[in-house]
Amino acid sequence: MEVQEKRTHKAVIGLEFHVHLATTTKMFCGCRVTYGDPPNTHTCPVCLGHPGALPVTNEKAVELGVMAGLALNCDVADRAVFARKNYFYPDLPKGYQISQFDEPICTGGHIDVPTPEGRIRVGITRLHLEEDAAKNVHVGTSGRMHGSVGSLVDFNRGGTPLMEIVTEPDIPSPEAARATANQLKDILKAVGVSEADMEKGQLRCDANVSIRNPNGTFGTKTELKNMNSFRFVERGLARELERQREILENGGRVEQTTLHYDPETDEVHELRSKEYAHD
């Protein structure tokens, strides 16, 4: 039986999209945005995080962010603020990401999506601008860190203008999640905000998923990270909902965690536990 058909295990799904904007230069410097060029050929002191290098916001990226917000029926802010989001990862040479948090550029939108369950309205919580991280290349495996003999970093992608779009948890099933992702991709391509080519990494999708409690409140959510096709979004969510349902039916408790969907095994695997709701 499909997960969404079980009344006591109703799915609650929200999506997060990371979208490369269709600019010719990076978010805070003049380096070119390219795909497939030799590693580390489009870098400068700003995107490499050298001391004293000062960022300057890409005006075109802001314009495209506003266009996307209008296309998604959002309210566009009169004022948006960039801030530092601190990480300590090898693909982030500054030690922080320049992003928007408290004051994003757009909030409160929606899109209408035809789904197998009928037409649904999916709310857009927020749309904000930030810079992408560099790309880690793991040597000696299929591309993942597990089992690799070493890792290299290509900083060409670092600093690429990135737009994050967060939906409300309005999506009732994996099939509806796939339909929502396709609808949003079509909108962004139609208005010229992004090419949204998933094979080039121009569009990436994360999903937050839980099963609603019998009293109607939200259950504990888990997060599926970095799914690079909408088919994998659907399959990954289906597998994760099955996993949560089995835990609950056996009297267990779902733990808040971050997961990866492996399409080769059609299984989800834990990446790390999450002590807090934000990541």
Sequence and secondary structure as in RCSB ss.txt:
>XXXX:A:sequence
MEVQEKRTHKAVIGLEFHVHLATTTKMFCGCRVTYGDPPNTHTCPVCLGHPGALPVTNEKAVELGVMAGLALNCD
VADRAVFARKNYFYPDLPKGYQISQFDEPICTGGHIDVPTPEGRIRVGITRLHLEEDAAKNVHVGTSGRMHGSVG
SLVDFNRGGTPLMEIVTEPDIPSPEAARATANQLKDILKAVGVSEADMEKGQLRCDANVSIRNPNGTFGTKTELK
NMNSFRFVERGLARELERQREILENGGRVEQTTLHYDPETDEVHELRSKEYAHD
>XXXX:A:secstr
  GGG GGG EEEEEEEEEE S SB SSS  B  SS  TT S  TTTTT TT      HHHHHHHHHHHHHTT E
E S   EEEEE   TT TTSEEEEE SS SEEEEEEEEEETTEEEEEEEEEEEEEE   EEEEETSSSSSTT SE
EEEETTSTT EEEEEEE S B SHHHHHHHHHHHHHHHHHTTS    GGGTSEEEEEEEEE  TTS     EEEE
EE SHHHHHHHHHHHHHHHHHHHHTT     EEEEEETTTTEEEEEEE SSS  
